[in-house]
Amino acid sequence: MVELAFLTFAFSVGLLSFFNPCGSAVLVSYLVGYFSKKEIAKNPEKRIRSSIFGGISATFGFLAVFVILGFILTVFGRSLGAFIPYFVAILGAFLIVVGISLLMRKNFFFGIPIKSSVDLSRPSGFYKYGMMYSLASFACNLPLFLTVVFGAISTGTIYDGIFSFVAYGIAAGIAMTVVMFLIATSKEIVIKFLHKILPHMNTINAAVLILAGIYLVVFQFTSGNIVLGF
């Protein structure tokens, strides 16, 4: 049975992961451009409808990327067998180091430049947009995503891991849908909000990484997965 606490954690991390400096340019440029088109801008009903259905389609794009990548990483991690607790503890320590580096304004990860001619007026446009945003953001989100992967490896089954990646993707999709809706109805306010919040996301992400890293390391010892012999 998948743990509700871990699903909640994966969902919360998914929400945080949406607001990142790597994908913000993709987010703003595509959405503002689409909702500024004359045929969309002059039709409030169409803007709202497009934002809701577009957000749902983009969510499936998120899920396609996160569930597949998460599943592959989880299967690979589980193949380590008896070494899993040590592997998770080491990577938990690595997350703490990355979190501290982010607090010191040093980032180990860089954005992946994704160039794609996504036509948001097409039925598959927002789905492709969700995938593109996920890939463009992945380098910035890798530490956060790894907290979910490590948690899935150490605390549950493969199925628990899949549920957690679905929760992660749905959370990012909900954030996307809300932002789309707000851009469709009040574009200027959203742009100002994103410009204000994005500079602080590194600090928030750093705190999450440090706490998650400490949890993963401590869990391996308190659960008896790793026993120190003296």
Order of alpha helices (4+ residues) and beta strands (2+ residues): alpha-alpha-alpha-alpha-alpha-alpha-alpha-alpha
